[in-house]
Amino acid sequence: MNDEDRFHHSDPLPKGMPDYGRELYSRFLNQCEGMPADAMLSASVNMIAHTIRECYGRRDQAEQRIRELFGKCEQIAMQFYDPVTNKRRSTIPFTQRLEMPLMKADDKMLNVREPKKE
């Protein structure tokens, strides 16, 4: 589906600046500050439903677009989860490196247990 099919013919947004999505996202995040997560999710889903209803006149077009959007949503969200551990990945880069100072240890300390005799 190309951009012309995704937007209503009288919609002024696609004809202007190409980065409206980022601007709207930034504004939405600012308005969501201090709101609970469920309220943010509910508002997001309602915005999607409203926009799809406004842009698509046929049910099959709306269903196709919903599948595309939620497929993309899943792809973006799953980048932040480790498929092996099933846990959320850290989004904070680790810029610090810890290095142990050089330490000379006695050989006696390295072999605490006596070797097994066979």
SVG drawing of the C-alpha trace seen along z (x, -y; Angstrom):
<svg xmlns="http://www.w3.org/2000/svg" viewBox="-17 -22 70 66">
<polyline fill="none" stroke="black" stroke-width="0.4" points="0.0,0.0 1.5,-3.3 1.2,-6.7 -1.6,-7.9 -3.8,-5.0 -3.2,-5.5 -4.3,-9.2 -7.7,-10.7 -7.4,-12.8 -8.2,-16.0 -5.8,-15.4 -3.3,-18.4 -0.7,-16.5 1.0,-14.4 1.5,-17.3 3.5,-19.3 6.4,-18.4 7.4,-14.7 8.0,-14.3 4.5,-14.9 4.5,-11.5 7.5,-12.4 6.0,-15.8 2.6,-14.3 4.3,-11.5 6.4,-14.1 3.2,-16.2 1.3,-13.1 4.1,-12.0 4.2,-15.5 0.4,-15.3 0.8,-11.8 3.2,-12.8 1.9,-11.7 -0.9,-9.6 -1.2,-5.8 0.0,-3.4 -3.6,-2.0 -4.9,-5.5 -2.1,-6.0 -2.8,-2.7 -6.5,-3.4 -6.0,-6.8 -3.6,-5.4 -6.0,-2.7 -8.9,-5.1 -6.8,-7.5 -5.9,-4.6 -9.6,-3.5 -10.7,-7.1 -8.1,-7.8 -8.8,-4.5 -12.6,-5.2 -11.9,-8.7 -9.5,-7.5 -10.9,-4.2 -14.3,-3.8 -14.2,0.0 -14.0,2.6 -11.3,4.7 -9.1,1.6 -9.5,0.8 -8.7,4.4 -5.6,4.5 -4.3,1.3 -5.0,2.4 -3.0,5.6 -0.1,3.6 -0.1,1.2 -0.3,3.8 2.3,6.0 4.6,3.0 3.8,2.3 4.7,5.8 7.9,5.7 9.0,2.4 8.0,3.5 9.7,6.9 13.0,5.3 13.1,4.4 12.6,8.0 15.1,10.9 13.6,14.0 15.8,16.3 15.3,14.9 11.8,13.6 12.7,10.4 12.8,6.8 16.2,5.6 17.8,2.7 17.5,-0.5 20.3,-2.2 23.7,-1.9 26.5,-0.6 29.3,-3.1 31.3,-2.2 33.8,0.5 35.2,1.9 38.7,3.2 40.4,5.0 43.8,3.8 46.7,6.1 46.9,8.4 49.5,11.0 48.2,14.0 50.2,16.6 50.1,20.0 48.8,21.4 45.7,19.4 44.9,20.7 44.8,24.3 42.8,24.5 41.7,28.0 44.1,30.8 44.1,32.6 42.0,35.8 44.0,39.0 42.8,41.8"/>
</svg>
